[in-house]
Amino acid sequence: MFKVLVLLLSINTLYAQEFFDADFIKKVTTLRDKALTDSTAYDITESLTTEVGPRLGGSKGDARAVKWAVAKFNELGFDKVWTEPVTFPKWVRGVETAQIIAPFPHEIKITALGGSLSTPKRGLKGEIVHFKTIEDLKNADASLVKGKITFISNRMERYKNGKGYGMANGARYMAAKYTADKGGIGAIIRSIGTDSNRDPHTGGMKSVNFNQETGEITLLKKGEVVPAGAISNPDADLLVNVLKRGKPVIFKYTLGSHWDGQYTSQNVIGEITGREKPEEVVIIGGHLDSWDLATGAIDDASGCGITMAVAKLIKDAGIKPYRTIRVVLWANEENGLHGARAYGKAHVDELNKHIIGAESDFGASPIYQFKSNVSDQALPVIAQMAELLTPIGVTYVGNNARSGADISPLLKAGMATMQLSQDGTNYFDLHHTQDDTMDKIVPEEIAQNTAAWIVFVALAAEYKGDFGFDLYKKQ
């Protein structure tokens, strides 16, 4: 299979010369190499984390982030800058405490899952019932759960491509719902993370029903879900050890999290206008919001910084793209993909003008491979990208890309996509914790990201053909 892929790319590279002249490829190659030592993406990321900080959807930080983004796009010299409204239920975090009451008292580090309801003000106390996996809870007899606090102890596994997240994340998303369905009173989970620090990982749980046809959002109420929190990995180990003693374990936790009406934020958009096909766009970006536990450097200030820098550097290099490069900083990804859905709805009549897209939302560690999701006729262009990406350590691995969460509504509509995969070995040590801070961003690594994205975006925006549409529905 690998030899066949290499042969295909070799043949396609010859055909790619029909699409790009030598002078253009030389400019892109020069810019790629220059970007490896450029600090633009790093500086933008530092600006967002320092001047705004945490920016949970609906918070004061969110509002500051929108103002920051508009100003930064203009400062960077984008041709067009605007915002589009995104309305969603506002969720607020509150007090967070937890203890093992008996048989051995311990203070426990806990954080509410996004969308969790509050416990009573004096806390929620009950006996723990332990399940190793979310499937065990789902399949359990309701009599085992009724009146108790469920605890799911599955541990996330570490992988370079981050696949352990998908394998473990069902516990975070569904524990509160399954517990309520079976008559439980509360749910706690081991944090979905690969670290061994006493820093619990937050993240969204199932807290709403979303009507795909109408876009209507209905909040789940008390009785439909229970208050839910994640405890740190060391504390989860401790709780498992206490449970091994075979005695009833009484647990108490207090969460002040709650819903607080509706809020309207903004998707913030900047464009480098295409010279001949301005109505056709290559769409890239990251999500502007973050969880409130830290400044959201890897999730996702770095994605915003990388994609904003790419468009700016292409323009500054005198490369005037055939079609428009559009950078979208999506609102409230963390608590429900609201910005992505609002964008898809607002642009439903022009989705076929979205030629190809990708999102940067996996930190800033080096990109080591990329995938496409394009038609066969566009593979020669992908081959040219592969040729330019190989010297900076990026390998092409196939035509089955998905890309980031905020791209998903456009992917489902049929848009071609690209996936530039970063090394995620250590990403989930920091993900959704208080340790997601600027010091984790390595200047040389985020610069390599920028260089790789420049190759993709510059060639995609210059290619005069079609990358294919309706690809998702054909798979």
QUIRA-V530631 format. One record per helix or strand of 3 or more residues. SS is the DSSP state (H for helix, E for strand). FROM is the first residue (numbers start at 1). LEN is the number of residues. If there is no record, write none. Layout:
BEGIN
ss=SS from=FROM len=LEN
ss=SS from=FROM len=LEN
END
This chain:
BEGIN
ss=H from=2 len=15
ss=H from=22 len=14
ss=H from=40 len=12
ss=H from=60 len=16
ss=E from=80 len=13
ss=E from=96 len=7
ss=E from=106 len=3
ss=E from=110 len=3
ss=E from=124 len=8
ss=H from=134 len=6
ss=H from=142 len=4
ss=E from=149 len=4
ss=H from=163 len=6
ss=H from=170 len=12
ss=E from=186 len=5
ss=E from=208 len=3
ss=E from=217 len=3
ss=E from=228 len=4
ss=H from=233 len=11
ss=E from=250 len=6
ss=E from=258 len=15
ss=E from=277 len=11
ss=H from=297 len=20
ss=E from=323 len=8
ss=H from=338 len=9
ss=H from=348 len=6
ss=E from=354 len=4
ss=E from=367 len=7
ss=H from=376 len=15
ss=H from=405 len=9
ss=E from=415 len=8
ss=H from=427 len=4
ss=H from=438 len=3
ss=H from=443 len=20
ss=H from=471 len=4
END
